[in-house]
């Protein structure tokens, strides 16, 4: 009887101790994320412009959605939203294909594999602004860049790719930097694949394509889901490359939601409108994550049938 009474009390004390230990981290996360989010919601219902110090008040219940209405009525918003979606989807597809190819390559032993792995990882270790500067001045510059030198060596006129295809250039630069991220996650999944399973599949007559389709891909499914989910969240927030390479132009051809928020807040000094754009960015990110998780859940349910 005494033991049965003591054990629940001890478990209760252990649970309370765990909650006490995790409380500082929870408070820190609330202060770091939820408080700024609440302030962003509040400022989106104001007409606060830093050029007008007295404009920080609440718009009122009759016109509290004025910022959202003006954004939705602005045709540039839909172009910015399209740019954001095209950039995100293109980068995710390109990095997944290249990351899978490089992961399959590095999972096999060959001379110089350590050096190749280091070189392939290095783009992900660079700061976005630094990588954008390298691409802009060392690779894509029409006068002194590598692309201009290759074009002249082939007897072709030098073409400034940023001016000719600005959004494609941003996609290429972001994909170059994020391919190692996908490659590392998929490589970790490939290295956790049991060798006896691979050998059994080969003994059963599975060729390279059959082995990849029926053994490797099912094993990598969870790793693919993690890689794509994290990449979608991060690529939706791309800013540095656009700021350095194109500054959102020509026109708004490369302006995405984060860069539009920057323009509203630090070019037009309209904090209320920038906060409303920020809410749209948060909603878009959550919708993308929910849609991705729904697709993953349906695929798992179909497998379980």
RAJOZI-V211844 format. One record per residue. RES is the residue in one small letter. SS is DSSP state (h for helix, s for strand, l for the rest). OMEGA is omega in whole degrees, 0 to 359 (NA if undefined). BURIAL is I if it has 24 or more other C-alpha atoms within 12 Angstrom, else O. Layout:
res={RES & RES}
ss={SS & SS}
omega={OMEGA & OMEGA}
burial={BURIAL & BURIAL}
This chain:
res={x & x & x & x & x & x & x & x & x & x & x & x & x & x & x & x & x & x & x & x & x & x & x & x & x & x & x & x & x & x & x & x & x & x & x & x & x & x & x & x & x & x & x & x & x & x & x & x & x & x & x & x & x & x & x & x & x & x & x & x & x & x & x & x & x & x & x & x & x & x & x & x & x & x & x & x & x & x & x & x & x & x & x & x & x & x & x & x & x & x & x & x & x & x & x & x & x & x & x & x & x & x & x & x & x & x & x & x & x & x & x & x & x & x & x & x & x & x & x & x & x & x & x & x & x & x & x & x & x & x & x & x & x & x & x & x & x & x & x & x & x & x & x & x & x & x & x & x & x & x & x & x & x & x & x & x & x & x & x & x & x & x & x & x & x & x & x & x & x & x & x & x & x & x & x & x & x & x & x & x & x & x & x & x & x & x & x & x & x & x & x & x & x & x & x & x & x & x & x & x & x & x & x & x & x & x & x & x & x & x & x & x & x & x & x & x & x & x & x & x & x & x & x & x & x & x & x & x & x & x & x & x & x & x & x & x & x & x & x & x & x & x & x & x & x & x & x & x & x & x & x & x & x & x & x & x & x & x & x & x & x & x & x & x & x & x & x & x & x & x & x & x & x & x & x & x & x & x & x & x & x & x & x & x & x & x & x & x & x & x & x & x & x & x & x & x & x & x & x & x & x & x & x & x & x}
ss={l & h & h & h & h & h & h & h & h & h & h & h & h & h & h & h & h & h & h & h & h & h & h & h & h & h & h & h & h & h & h & h & h & h & h & h & h & h & h & h & h & h & h & h & l & s & l & l & s & l & l & s & l & l & l & l & l & s & l & l & l & l & l & l & l & h & h & h & h & h & h & h & h & l & h & h & h & h & h & h & h & h & h & h & h & h & h & h & h & h & h & h & h & h & h & h & h & h & h & h & h & h & h & h & h & h & l & l & l & l & l & l & h & h & h & h & h & h & h & h & h & h & h & h & h & l & l & h & h & h & h & h & h & h & h & h & h & h & h & l & l & l & l & l & l & h & h & h & h & h & h & h & h & l & l & l & l & l & l & l & h & h & h & h & l & h & h & h & h & h & h & h & h & h & h & h & h & h & h & h & h & h & h & h & h & h & h & h & h & h & h & l & l & l & h & h & h & h & h & h & h & h & h & l & l & l & l & h & h & h & h & h & h & h & h & h & h & h & h & h & h & h & h & h & h & h & h & h & h & h & h & h & h & h & h & l & l & l & l & h & h & h & h & h & h & l & l & l & l & l & l & l & l & l & l & l & h & h & h & h & h & h & h & h & h & h & l & l & l & s & h & h & h & h & h & h & h & h & h & h & h & h & h & h & h & h & h & h & h & h & h & h & h & h & h & h & h & h & h & h & h & h & h & h & l}
omega={182 & 180 & 182 & 179 & 184 & 185 & 177 & 179 & 180 & 178 & 179 & 179 & 178 & 178 & 178 & 178 & 178 & 179 & 179 & 181 & 181 & 183 & 179 & 179 & 179 & 178 & 179 & 179 & 178 & 180 & 185 & 186 & 188 & 178 & 174 & 179 & 178 & 178 & 178 & 177 & 180 & 182 & 178 & 177 & 177 & 177 & 188 & 174 & 184 & 176 & 178 & 187 & 182 & 186 & 186 & 184 & 178 & 184 & 185 & 186 & 180 & 183 & 185 & 180 & 184 & 180 & 180 & 179 & 180 & 178 & 181 & 179 & 180 & 181 & 178 & 181 & 182 & 174 & 178 & 179 & 178 & 178 & 180 & 181 & 180 & 179 & 183 & 182 & 181 & 180 & 180 & 180 & 182 & 182 & 178 & 180 & 180 & 179 & 177 & 180 & 181 & 178 & 177 & 179 & 184 & 179 & 179 & 180 & 174 & 181 & 179 & 182 & 180 & 179 & 179 & 179 & 179 & 181 & 181 & 180 & 189 & 178 & 181 & 181 & 180 & 174 & 181 & 180 & 179 & 179 & 178 & 178 & 178 & 180 & 186 & 188 & 182 & 185 & 189 & 181 & 185 & 180 & 187 & 184 & 180 & 180 & 178 & 179 & 178 & 180 & 179 & 178 & 179 & 180 & 181 & 177 & 179 & 181 & 176 & 187 & 180 & 179 & 182 & 181 & 187 & 182 & 177 & 178 & 178 & 178 & 180 & 182 & 180 & 178 & 178 & 182 & 186 & 176 & 178 & 179 & 178 & 181 & 181 & 180 & 179 & 178 & 175 & 177 & 179 & 180 & 176 & 178 & 183 & 181 & 181 & 177 & 179 & 180 & 178 & 178 & 178 & 178 & 178 & 176 & 180 & 176 & 181 & 180 & 178 & 178 & 180 & 186 & 189 & 181 & 186 & 183 & 177 & 179 & 183 & 187 & 181 & 179 & 178 & 180 & 180 & 183 & 183 & 180 & 179 & 182 & 177 & 181 & 184 & 183 & 175 & 182 & 181 & 180 & 189 & 182 & 179 & 181 & 184 & 189 & 190 & 186 & 178 & 185 & 355 & 186 & 175 & 186 & 180 & 179 & 174 & 185 & 178 & 179 & 176 & 176 & 178 & 180 & 181 & 186 & 190 & 173 & 177 & 177 & 181 & 184 & 179 & 180 & 178 & 178 & 177 & 175 & 178 & 177 & 176 & 179 & 178 & 179 & 179 & 180 & 179 & 177 & 179 & 180 & 180 & 179 & 179 & 180 & 176 & 178 & 179 & 181 & 179 & 179 & 178 & 178 & 177 & 177 & 182 & 182 & NA}
burial={O & O & O & O & O & O & O & O & O & O & O & O & O & O & O & O & O & O & O & O & O & O & O & O & O & O & O & O & O & O & O & O & O & O & O & O & O & O & O & I & I & I & I & I & I & I & I & I & I & O & O & O & O & O & O & O & O & O & O & O & O & O & O & O & I & O & I & I & O & O & I & O & O & O & O & O & I & O & I & I & I & I & I & I & I & I & I & I & I & I & I & I & I & I & I & I & O & I & I & I & I & I & I & I & I & I & I & O & O & O & O & O & O & O & O & O & I & O & O & I & I & O & I & I & O & O & O & I & O & O & I & I & I & I & I & I & O & O & I & I & I & I & O & O & O & O & I & I & O & O & O & O & O & O & O & O & O & I & O & I & I & I & I & O & O & I & I & I & I & I & I & I & I & I & I & I & I & I & I & I & I & I & I & I & I & I & I & I & I & I & I & O & I & O & O & O & O & I & O & O & O & O & O & O & O & O & O & O & O & O & O & O & O & O & I & I & O & O & I & I & I & O & I & I & I & I & I & I & I & I & I & I & I & I & I & I & I & I & I & I & I & I & I & I & I & I & I & I & I & O & O & I & I & I & I & I & I & I & I & I & I & I & I & I & I & O & O & O & O & I & I & I & I & I & I & I & I & I & I & I & I & O & O & I & I & O & O & I & I & O & O & I & O & O & O & O & O & O & O & O & O & O & O & O & O}
